[in-house]
Amino acid sequence: MELKKSIETAVQKRLNWLTKLYESFHAQPELSGKEVQTASIVAKVLTESGLTVTTGIGGYGVVGIIDNGPGPTLFLRADMDALPVTEATGLPFASQVTTLDENGEKVDVMHACGHDFHITSLLGAATVLSELKEYWSGRLMVIAQPDEEVNGGANRMLADGLYERFGRPDFGLGFHVKPELPAGSVGFRAGVRNAGNYPLDVTIRGIGSHGAEPHLSKDPVVLAAQFILALQTIVSREIDPAEMALVTVGAINGGSRRNIIPDEVILNLTIRAYDQKIGLKIIDSIKRIAQGLAQAAGMPENKYPIINITDDSWDQVINDTEIVNKIEKVFTHLLGKSNVFNIDPVNTSEDFGNFGKGDPPIPLFMWEVGVTSATRLAEAAKAKSRIPPLHNPAFYPDLDKSLPTGIISLTGAALELLKP
């Protein structure tokens, strides 16, 4: 009970400051790979809290270290980047930021995925843990990650020597906001939390011609259409129905004018699966189908489709059962049994899982923090409508209950894994 009271007191005395910090992050969002000001504020707060801080890791990544006696190494991670979304929340601190995206196009920017909440909670937990050193022993690694939404900033930080420079952690923790859960609660499950994401670019090549002379061409538009339809049989006929798997063609780009048969069509795909073996099997099937259709169309081998697996593929997030069982008791103690939920895995992806790469893998635990007031949830249920989801212009968290929960859950989980 003494520890619970110490955590609550430490969080409460920081709450006004952290609320203002959240509002500042929300009002000044930065796109993926451009988190200059956000990273600067994070570094400043961590430095002032006594952490040893290093910046510029894998882009604008920030790492803060506290060494506090013998024991394991634990990392806490939060992401910092925002989205090209026009905010429609009507909040007094709503984003008015406009910037240029990676294509040089003018876009509005919004924290529509809760990363402002994540980073505020991370800073809150870091400052509390810095104060409560008598309750834990070991090494704490605080990771503020850039570029989660687009290019997989976790991989970039790892490629920049994250573990070689700061030590390989024994455990890793993090959370994500979930608008469907009530503020003040957490949700989680042992095992798979998120699907793996395998982005593919497929270039269907052909032989161009005048639109009036299709017999002189090998039409890549027709081949692309056949390819898309053939893809639908992979999940329905090659994957066990008990497994989660999906193939989505999100973009098709080819041709310039109605009377020109182009030389190629480019398709952008995403493959999702709860099991990495299933994801890799789907990729093999895509290669087989693409090549088979090209061969059937009479394309020479040097014109077979090009399959490119992009660098921003993300592993499944798999919650370690032993850690989940330990921390479930902590959450129940700190938040109350009625505020602790068991939830299903989701098909969305999250590059937090990439931090667990290695042999053996690093045990991870990622949970959900509810951010919608009970009143708003009840009103939505009564109206048979949906609370604005993540990536929606109207999404926002109700801070009064949810921000303390984010900080307390991170702090309590960390203290459990770093018990002397």
C-alpha positions in Angstrom: 0.0 0.0 0.0 2.9 2.3 0.8 4.3 1.9 -2.8 0.9 2.5 -4.4 0.5 5.7 -2.3 4.0 6.9 -3.3 3.3 6.4 -7.0 -0.1 8.2 -6.8 1.4 11.1 -4.8 4.3 11.4 -7.2 2.0 11.4 -10.2 -0.5 13.8 -8.7 2.0 16.5 -7.9 3.2 16.4 -11.6 -0.2 16.3 -13.2 -0.8 20.0 -13.9 2.7 20.3 -15.5 2.2 17.1 -17.5 -1.2 18.2 -18.7 0.3 21.4 -20.0 3.1 19.5 -21.6 0.6 17.2 -23.4 -1.3 20.2 -24.7 1.9 21.7 -26.0 2.8 18.4 -27.8 -0.7 18.2 -29.2 -0.7 21.8 -30.4 2.7 21.5 -32.1 2.7 18.0 -33.8 5.5 17.0 -36.2 5.4 14.5 -39.0 7.4 11.2 -39.1 11.1 11.9 -39.4 10.7 15.6 -38.5 10.3 15.4 -34.7 12.9 18.1 -34.1 11.1 20.2 -31.4 9.5 17.2 -29.8 12.8 15.4 -29.4 14.4 18.6 -28.0 11.7 18.9 -25.3 12.0 15.2 -24.4 15.8 15.5 -24.1 15.4 18.6 -21.9 12.9 17.0 -19.5 14.9 13.8 -19.2 18.2 15.8 -18.6 16.5 17.9 -15.9 15.3 14.8 -14.3 18.8 13.4 -13.9 19.0 11.0 -16.8 22.0 10.7 -19.0 20.6 11.7 -22.4 21.7 10.9 -25.9 20.0 12.4 -29.0 20.0 11.8 -32.7 19.6 8.0 -32.6 18.1 6.7 -35.8 16.9 10.2 -36.8 15.5 12.2 -33.9 15.4 9.3 -31.4 16.2 10.1 -27.8 17.6 7.7 -25.1 17.8 8.5 -21.4 19.6 6.2 -18.9 19.3 5.9 -15.2 21.8 3.5 -13.5 20.5 2.6 -10.1 22.5 -0.3 -8.7 22.7 -3.9 -9.7 19.9 -5.6 -11.5 18.3 -6.1 -15.0 18.0 -3.5 -17.8 14.5 -2.4 -18.7 13.4 -0.2 -21.5 10.3 2.0 -21.6 9.4 3.2 -25.1 7.0 5.8 -26.6 6.6 7.1 -30.1 6.7 10.8 -31.0 5.5 11.4 -34.6 2.1 12.8 -35.8 0.0 12.3 -38.9 -1.0 14.3 -42.0 -4.5 14.8 -40.7 -6.6 18.0 -40.4 -7.8 18.2 -36.8 -11.5 18.5 -36.1 -11.7 18.1 -32.4 -12.5 21.7 -31.5 -10.1 21.6 -28.6 -8.8 24.9 -27.3 -5.2 23.6 -28.0 -6.1 22.0 -31.3 -3.3 21.8 -33.9 -3.1 24.6 -36.4 0.2 23.2 -37.9 0.7 23.0 -41.6 3.9 21.7 -43.2 5.3 20.0 -46.3 5.2 16.2 -46.4 7.9 14.0 -47.9 6.5 14.7 -51.4 6.7 18.5 -50.9 3.0 18.8 -50.7 1.3 21.1 -48.1 -0.5 19.1 -45.4 -2.1 19.7 -42.0 -0.6 17.9 -39.1 -2.3 16.3 -36.1 -1.6 13.9 -33.2 -4.4 11.6 -34.3 -2.9 8.4 -32.9 -2.1 9.4 -29.4 1.6 9.7 -29.6 1.5 13.0 -27.7 -0.2 11.1 -24.9 2.4 8.3 -25.1 5.4 10.6 -24.9 3.8 12.7 -22.1 3.2 9.5 -20.1 6.7 8.3 -20.7 8.2 11.5 -19.4 5.9 11.4 -16.4 7.0 7.8 -15.6 10.7 8.6 -16.1 10.5 11.6 -13.7 8.5 9.5 -11.1 11.0 6.6 -11.3 13.9 9.0 -10.9 12.3 10.2 -7.7 11.4 6.7 -6.4 14.8 5.1 -6.7 14.6 3.4 -3.3 11.9 1.1 -4.7 14.0 -0.3 -7.6 17.4 -1.5 -8.7 18.9 -1.9 -12.1 19.2 0.1 -15.3 16.3 2.1 -16.8 16.5 2.9 -20.5 13.9 5.5 -21.7 13.4 5.4 -25.4 11.6 8.2 -27.3 11.2 6.8 -30.8 10.7 8.8 -34.0 9.1 7.8 -37.3 6.7 5.0 -36.1 3.9 5.8 -38.5 5.8 5.6 -41.8 9.3 4.2 -41.9 9.6 2.0 -38.9 11.7 4.2 -36.5 12.4 1.2 -34.3 14.5 -0.5 -37.0 16.3 2.8 -37.6 17.3 3.2 -33.9 18.4 -0.5 -33.8 20.5 0.0 -37.0 22.1 3.0 -35.4 23.4 0.8 -32.6 20.8 1.3 -29.9 21.7 -1.9 -28.0 25.4 -1.8 -28.8 25.7 1.7 -27.4 23.4 1.4 -24.3 23.3 -2.3 -23.6 20.8 -5.0 -24.5 17.7 -4.9 -22.3 16.3 -7.8 -20.4 12.7 -6.6 -20.8 10.8 -4.0 -22.7 7.5 -2.2 -21.9 5.2 0.2 -23.7 1.5 1.0 -24.2 -0.9 2.4 -26.8 -4.0 4.5 -26.3 -7.3 2.8 -27.1 -10.4 5.0 -27.5 -12.8 2.1 -27.2 -11.7 1.4 -23.6 -12.9 3.7 -20.7 -10.5 6.2 -19.3 -8.9 4.9 -16.2 -8.6 1.3 -17.5 -6.1 -0.8 -19.2 -6.5 -3.8 -21.6 -4.0 -6.5 -22.7 -3.5 -10.1 -23.5 -0.7 -12.6 -23.4 0.7 -13.7 -26.7 0.0 -12.0 -30.0 -1.1 -8.3 -29.6 -0.6 -7.0 -33.1 -0.3 -8.5 -36.6 3.0 -8.4 -38.4 3.0 -6.1 -41.3 4.9 -6.9 -44.6 4.6 -4.1 -47.1 5.3 -5.2 -50.7 5.7 -3.2 -53.9 5.0 -5.2 -57.0 5.9 -4.0 -60.5 3.9 -5.8 -63.2 5.9 -5.3 -66.4 4.6 -5.5 -69.9 5.2 -4.3 -73.4 3.6 -0.9 -74.2 1.8 0.0 -77.4 -0.8 2.3 -78.9 -4.2 1.8 -77.4 -5.6 1.1 -80.8 -3.1 -1.8 -81.4 -3.4 -3.9 -78.2 -2.3 -7.0 -80.2 1.2 -5.6 -80.4 1.4 -5.2 -76.6 1.7 -7.3 -73.5 -0.7 -5.3 -71.5 0.4 -4.8 -67.8 -2.9 -3.3 -66.9 -4.7 -6.6 -67.8 -2.0 -8.5 -66.0 -2.3 -6.4 -62.9 -6.1 -7.0 -62.9 -5.6 -10.7 -63.2 -3.0 -10.6 -60.4 -5.2 -8.7 -58.0 -8.0 -11.2 -58.5 -5.7 -14.2 -58.1 -4.4 -12.7 -54.8 -7.8 -13.2 -53.3 -7.3 -17.0 -53.4 -4.2 -17.0 -51.2 -6.0 -16.4 -47.9 -9.2 -18.3 -48.9 -7.5 -21.4 -50.4 -3.8 -21.6 -49.1 -4.1 -20.5 -45.5 -5.7 -22.5 -42.7 -9.0 -20.8 -41.9 -8.1 -20.8 -38.2 -5.1 -18.5 -38.9 -5.4 -14.7 -39.2 -4.1 -13.5 -42.6 -4.9 -10.8 -45.1 -3.7 -9.3 -48.3 -4.7 -5.8 -49.3 -3.8 -3.9 -52.5 -3.9 -0.3 -51.4 -2.7 1.5 -54.5 -2.4 0.9 -58.2 -0.3 3.2 -60.4 0.1 2.8 -64.1 -0.4 4.5 -67.4 -0.6 8.1 -68.4 -3.3 8.5 -71.1 -6.3 6.5 -72.2 -4.9 5.6 -75.6 -1.5 4.3 -74.4 -0.8 0.8 -73.1 2.0 1.4 -70.6 5.1 -0.7 -70.0 4.4 -1.3 -66.3 1.9 -1.0 -63.5 3.1 -0.6 -59.8 1.0 -2.0 -57.0 1.5 -1.3 -53.3 0.4 -4.2 -51.0 0.2 -4.9 -47.3 0.2 -8.4 -45.9 -0.8 -9.0 -42.3 -0.6 -12.1 -40.1 -0.4 -13.1 -36.5 2.3 -15.7 -37.3 5.5 -14.7 -39.1 5.6 -18.1 -40.9 2.1 -17.3 -42.4 3.3 -13.9 -43.5 6.3 -15.4 -45.3 4.2 -18.1 -46.9 1.9 -15.4 -48.3 4.9 -13.5 -49.8 6.1 -16.8 -51.5 2.6 -17.3 -52.9 2.5 -13.7 -54.3 5.8 -14.3 -56.0 4.6 -17.5 -57.5 1.3 -16.1 -58.8 3.0 -13.0 -60.2 5.6 -15.0 -62.1 3.0 -17.6 -63.3 0.7 -15.0 -64.8 3.6 -13.3 -66.6 4.7 -16.6 -68.0 1.1 -17.4 -69.1 1.0 -14.1 -70.9 4.2 -14.9 -72.8 6.4 -12.4 -71.1 10.2 -13.1 -71.4 12.0 -13.9 -68.1 13.7 -10.6 -68.1 10.3 -9.0 -68.0 8.9 -11.0 -65.1 7.4 -8.9 -62.2 9.6 -7.3 -59.7 8.7 -8.0 -56.0 10.2 -5.6 -53.5 9.8 -6.1 -49.8 10.2 -2.6 -48.3 12.4 -1.8 -45.4 9.5 -0.8 -43.1 8.2 -4.3 -42.4 7.2 -4.8 -38.8 7.2 -7.9 -36.7 4.3 -9.2 -34.6 4.0 -7.7 -31.1 4.0 -10.7 -28.9 3.4 -10.2 -25.2 5.5 -12.4 -22.9 3.2 -14.6 -20.8 5.3 -14.5 -17.7 5.6 -10.7 -17.7 1.9 -10.3 -18.4 1.0 -12.5 -15.4 3.3 -10.5 -13.1 2.1 -7.1 -14.2 -1.6 -8.1 -14.4 -1.5 -8.3 -10.6 0.2 -4.9 -10.4 -2.4 -3.3 -12.6 -5.2 -4.8 -10.5 -3.6 -3.5 -7.4 -3.0 0.0 -8.7 -6.1 0.5 -10.8 -8.7 -1.9 -9.4 -10.0 -5.1 -10.9 -12.9 -3.4 -12.7 -10.4 -1.4 -14.7 -8.3 -4.3 -16.0 -9.6 -5.9 -19.2 -8.5 -8.9 -21.3 -8.8 -7.9 -25.0 -8.4 -9.6 -28.4 -5.4 -9.1 -30.7 -5.7 -6.5 -33.5 -4.8 -6.6 -37.2 -3.1 -3.2 -37.1 0.7 -3.3 -36.8 3.1 -1.6 -34.5 6.9 -1.5 -34.7 7.4 -1.9 -30.9 7.8 -5.7 -31.6 11.0 -4.9 -33.6 12.7 -3.9 -30.3 12.4 -7.6 -29.2 14.5 -8.9 -32.1 17.5 -11.1 -31.2 18.5 -14.5 -30.2 17.0 -15.1 -27.7 14.3 -12.5 -28.2 13.8 -9.8 -25.6 10.6 -10.4 -23.6 8.1 -7.5 -24.3 4.8 -6.4 -22.9 2.6 -3.8 -24.6 -0.9 -2.9 -23.3 -3.7 -0.5 -24.1 -4.7 2.5 -22.0 -8.4 3.5 -22.2 -8.8 7.2 -23.0 -12.5 7.9 -23.4 -14.7 9.0 -20.6 -17.6 6.7 -19.5 -20.0 9.5 -20.4 -18.8 9.7 -24.0 -18.9 5.9 -24.3 -22.4 5.8 -23.0 -23.6 8.6 -25.3 -22.0 6.8 -28.3 -23.7 3.5 -27.4 -27.1 5.2 -26.9 -26.8 6.9 -30.3 -25.5 3.6 -31.8 -22.5 5.5 -33.1 -18.7 5.0 -32.8 -16.2 6.9 -30.7 -13.8 8.5 -33.2 -11.1 5.9 -33.7 -7.3 6.4 -34.0 -6.2 8.3 -37.1 -9.6 10.1 -37.2 -9.7 13.9 -37.3 -12.0 14.0 -34.3 -10.0 11.6 -32.0 -9.0 13.0 -28.6 -8.4 11.5 -25.1 -10.2 12.6 -22.0 -7.1 13.4 -19.9 -8.5 13.7 -16.4 -8.6 9.9 -15.8 -6.5 8.6 -18.7 -3.3 10.5 -18.3 -2.7 9.4 -14.6 -3.5 5.9 -15.8 -0.9 6.0 -18.5 1.8 7.2 -16.1 0.8 4.9 -13.2 0.7 1.8 -15.4 4.1 2.5 -16.9 5.6 3.3 -13.5 4.0 0.3 -11.7 5.0 -2.1 -14.4 8.6 -0.8 -14.4 8.9 -1.1 -10.6 7.6 -4.7 -10.8 10.3 -5.8 -13.2 13.1 -3.8 -11.4 12.3 -5.0 -7.9 15.5 -5.2 -5.8 
